[in-house]
Each structure stands twice: as C-alpha cells, then as structure tokens.
Amino acid sequence: MAITYTPATNFGAKDSLPTNDPAKVIKGSEFTTEFAAIQSSFNLAAPTASPTFTGTSTFDNIAATGTVTLSTVDINGGTIDGVTLATSDVTVGAGKTLDVSAGTLTLANDQISGDSVEGGTIGSITITSADINGGSLDAVTIGAATAAEGTFTTVAAGALTVNTDTLYVDSGTSRVGIENAAPSYTLEVTGEAVATQGMPYIAESGTSRTLASSDIGNYIRCTNAAATTVTIPPNASVTIPTGAEVIIFQAGAGQVTIAAGAGVTLNSKEGNLKISAQYAAATCKKVATDTWDVIGDLSA
C-alpha cells in the first residue's frame, strides 16, 4: 500500500536565503509539524501483523499462508482450486448459471434440494419418489433387476404402441390390436390366441337357478337328481349385455329345463327348451335386449 505524504515546509528553499533572513532559521515547530504529518501518513498503512484494509484495494498478486478470512468477496475471474466449503452455503444469483460442464460435479446422497433438474445428462441416479409431468423417457427399463411395481396413469391423445405392434391401442377407433397395428375390430389378434385358464364353471346342486350377470361366460353344471329349472330373467331385473353366452350342462339325472322370465323370448328348434338327457348340454346366447337363442341337444 502506498503512503502519501506532502511536506508542509520546503527546507531546501531555506538554503538560498540570505544569512540574515529570519526565514532561513529552521524552527523546532516546523520539525514537529513535519514529523506529525509523517506519523499520520504511516498510521494509514496496514500493519505487518493482522493488516486490515478498507475501501477498494487492488493487488496484482497475493501469496498468503495460514488462514485468510474474507467476509464478503466478489470474484470475477481466475481459478479457485482445492477449496472446501464446510460451514456456509453457496448461492447462485437469480438468472445466473453454475457451469460444471467441463468437469464433474460430485454430490453425496440426498444433496439435491428443490424439485427440478433441467437439461443435461445424468449417468446413474436412484429416485425413490418421482412426479414426471413432462418431457420424455427414452430407452428406460422399469424393474430391470427386480419385479417392477407402481401406479401409472396414462392419458394419451393419440394411439398407444407397445413394442411396435405387439400391443396397439387406436384411440381414434377405440380398437385394440395384438400383433396387429391396424385392427379392424374392437379387439383383433393376429396369430394364435390361447386361453390357459379356460371357461370357468359353476356347480349347481339345487333344482332352481335364475341367471345372474356373474354367470355370463360360465359353464353351469347341474347335478341334482330331480328336475331342475334354469330361468333367464328380463333385462329390466338383471342387466346382461347383448352377445353374452352361458353353457348349461345336465350332469345329474334330473332333466334341466330352460325357462323364460317375464317378457323374455327364447328361440330354439321346434320350441324345445329341455336338455334331452343326462350329459347333454345347451348354449344360451343373448341376441337382443330380451331375446335369447338356445342351441343344443334339446327335447320337448
């Protein structure tokens, strides 16, 4: 730091004065004034031990050993190496960017606060809870090592394709294709379709049963030795969709009769509605609101 001092007395000028000139005399008060000014100038300099600087100071190069404490610092260039931030936070100002693209930013577990990471590439990360409301996930495997569980809500404005045409959902036509990317029907399967579960069956040991909506698609096996009646109810009392089918099998000695509920029409060959003998069967298919076709081994 430079020390600024301006002399109050020009002692050199006294040398050219005549001998008898009173101004030629150097007075003690002049020495006192000069020394006091010099002392004041030195008082403004930073001491060697624990120097303190105020105002704006400019240094070309600083070499420091030990601990340097800076309460407020504005660094606009250069390089900071080997620094550990231990007791305080580092804040990046609004609209500013912390750029670590040329190197690697290493964080301990659970050290990212806030709710967003924008842009860039994350090589490997474990997220226990995520709410993704935009963007895209490419080449992602869910549950690669262990079984994947989760709740997924999908709202798709267009078609949904899973693994090319393995599963295709056309939202425009409300059709689903399996191994078919252009289904012509509500569900169209190209290739073999095998139901490993098969048709479920219901064991009916009583002598009277009225079809319920839960009977649809079932195989009803009647086992009673006495005559048994299976009634098809009107749609107003039991709602069953058109196209539904039920198979009724007579396993017992008691003959099974298929009866129509109030307002129900049953169509069968020659009006026969009784299963002809033990181990014979009939299929009932709903073709309209209260109209069913009955097909099978029937007798009067």
Secondary structure, DSSP 4 states (H G I P E B T S, - for coil): -PPP---SS-TGGGGGS-TT-GGGSPPHHHHHHHHHHHHHHHHTSPPSSS----S----S-----S----SS----SS---S----SS---PPTT-----TTS-----TT---SS---SS--SS---SS----SS---S--TTSSS----------SS-EEETTTTEEEETTTTEEEES-SS-SSSEEE-S----SS---EEEE-SSEEE--GGGTT-EEEE--SS-EEEEE--TTTS---TT-EEEEEE-SSSPEEEEE-TT-EEE-GGG--EE-STT-EEEEEEEETTEEEEEESEE-
